[in-house]
């Protein structure tokens, strides 16, 4: 799997408000800020960072990229609302169950204030 995920930001204070709210909605803690100005979030054994780009160029989002966070459907709804309330943009379909060839998923999608696409995901139990 992954060791960590990193997204760029052009406004760390704005990103901190957004990610502190969305991580709190899924049961996480507010981000720590290191001496280089990076935000560090640790939750459920994973690490997520938000940083001004090291090369000094403006941060841009990855077209076609998505970062998914595992959570319950209730957390996903709270996460989505917290994101919208703190500078994010709701995208794609509203939060809910989507059927896929490999099973049903509860999904919610946002763009963070810098345009990065993030997703709440819960694998629904198989029904017989």
VMD Tcl script that draws the C-alpha trace (Angstrom):
set ca {
  {0.00 0.00 0.00}
  {1.30 3.50 0.63}
  {3.57 5.00 3.27}
  {2.30 8.55 2.86}
  {0.54 10.98 0.53}
  {1.54 14.58 -0.12}
  {-0.37 17.41 -1.80}
  {0.83 20.90 -2.53}
  {-0.77 24.09 -1.27}
  {-0.41 27.76 -2.10}
  {-1.99 28.79 1.23}
  {-1.05 26.61 4.22}
  {-3.34 28.48 6.65}
  {-6.34 27.90 4.34}
  {-5.35 24.25 3.92}
  {-4.99 23.81 7.68}
  {-8.56 25.06 8.27}
  {-9.88 22.69 5.58}
  {-7.90 19.57 6.52}
  {-8.25 20.08 10.30}
  {-12.04 20.14 9.80}
  {-12.17 17.15 7.45}
  {-9.82 15.04 9.59}
  {-11.82 15.89 12.73}
  {-14.98 14.70 10.95}
  {-13.40 11.26 10.43}
  {-12.09 11.03 13.98}
  {-8.58 12.38 13.35}
  {-6.59 15.15 14.96}
  {-5.57 18.59 13.78}
  {-2.40 18.72 11.71}
  {1.01 19.43 13.17}
  {3.18 21.97 11.41}
  {6.92 21.33 11.08}
  {9.74 23.87 10.82}
  {9.44 23.89 7.01}
  {5.78 24.90 7.17}
  {4.43 21.48 6.17}
  {1.22 20.15 7.69}
  {1.38 16.56 8.91}
  {-1.71 14.46 9.61}
  {-1.46 10.95 11.04}
  {-4.55 8.76 11.31}
  {-5.16 5.00 11.36}
  {-1.53 4.21 10.60}
  {-1.30 6.50 7.55}
  {0.40 9.84 7.03}
  {-0.87 12.71 4.87}
  {1.12 15.89 4.30}
  {0.29 19.31 2.84}
  {3.23 21.44 1.78}
  {4.27 24.44 -0.25}
  {6.11 22.96 -3.25}
  {9.80 22.48 -2.52}
  {10.79 23.83 -5.96}
  {9.20 27.23 -5.20}
  {6.72 26.95 -8.07}
  {2.95 27.28 -7.49}
  {1.10 24.18 -6.26}
  {-1.21 22.57 -8.80}
  {-3.52 19.58 -8.51}
  {-3.03 16.32 -10.36}
  {-5.49 15.92 -13.21}
  {-6.89 12.39 -12.90}
  {-5.44 11.88 -9.44}
  {-7.53 11.07 -6.36}
  {-6.55 10.47 -2.76}
  {-8.95 8.22 -0.85}
  {-9.50 8.10 2.90}
  {-11.17 5.05 4.48}
  {-14.06 5.77 6.86}
  {-17.61 4.82 7.76}
  {-20.58 6.20 5.77}
  {-21.47 8.44 8.73}
  {-17.94 9.78 8.89}
  {-17.97 10.29 5.12}
  {-21.10 12.44 5.36}
  {-19.60 14.52 8.19}
  {-16.27 14.73 6.32}
  {-17.99 15.94 3.14}
  {-19.99 18.59 5.00}
  {-16.93 19.76 6.96}
  {-15.03 20.08 3.70}
  {-17.75 22.13 2.00}
  {-18.08 24.31 5.11}
  {-14.32 24.99 5.16}
  {-13.49 26.01 1.60}
  {-13.80 22.73 -0.31}
  {-16.00 22.05 -3.33}
  {-18.43 19.15 -3.62}
  {-17.82 17.28 -6.88}
  {-19.29 14.32 -8.74}
  {-22.45 12.73 -7.31}
  {-23.64 13.50 -3.77}
  {-22.29 11.19 -1.05}
  {-23.85 7.74 -1.27}
  {-23.63 4.13 -2.36}
  {-22.36 3.32 -5.84}
  {-22.40 -0.13 -7.32}
  {-19.23 -1.38 -8.98}
  {-18.32 -4.68 -10.57}
  {-16.30 -5.58 -7.45}
  {-19.03 -4.60 -4.92}
  {-20.82 -1.57 -3.54}
  {-18.94 1.43 -2.18}
  {-20.07 4.41 -0.15}
  {-18.28 7.39 -1.72}
  {-18.03 11.15 -1.21}
  {-15.80 13.43 -3.29}
  {-14.35 16.89 -2.68}
  {-11.80 19.23 -4.17}
  {-9.72 20.87 -1.46}
  {-9.10 24.63 -1.62}
  {-6.11 24.05 -3.95}
  {-8.06 21.78 -6.32}
  {-6.74 18.40 -5.13}
  {-9.35 15.64 -5.54}
  {-9.99 13.72 -2.34}
  {-12.45 10.94 -1.59}
  {-14.11 9.29 1.40}
  {-14.57 5.55 0.81}
  {-16.32 2.74 2.64}
  {-16.61 -0.78 1.22}
  {-20.18 -1.92 1.85}
  {-20.73 -5.44 3.22}
  {-21.54 -8.01 0.56}
  {-25.20 -8.97 0.36}
  {-26.34 -12.44 -0.53}
}
mol new
graphics top color blue
foreach p $ca { graphics top sphere $p radius 0.5 }
foreach p [lrange $ca 0 end-1] q [lrange $ca 1 end] { graphics top cylinder $p $q radius 0.2 }
display resetview
